[in-house]
Amino acid sequence: MGPRIQPYLLARSILMQGFIVGNYSSQFAEGREALTKWLMEEKLISSETIVEGFAQLPKALIGLFSGKNTGKMIVKATGI
């Protein structure tokens, strides 16, 4: 069942609030612009692991779940 933290929150007057991305949909365009700018300025660095060939898909999937990738795991379909 897990620990029950509600009594601790109540006794200490702690506020617990969830975070739902959809609540900020009005700010998505602003966020997209800022993130694009930061990527262009190299303040954010995107990393990815590219596996060549559709036949390597099973290997890539296993690697994805065993931590063999850095960032996004991309399978580049070649020869199709």
Secondary structure, DSSP 8 states (H G I E B T S, - for coil): -----HHHHHHTT-------GGGGGGGHHHHHHHHHHHHHTTSS---EEEEESGGGHHHHHHHHHTT--SSEEEEE----
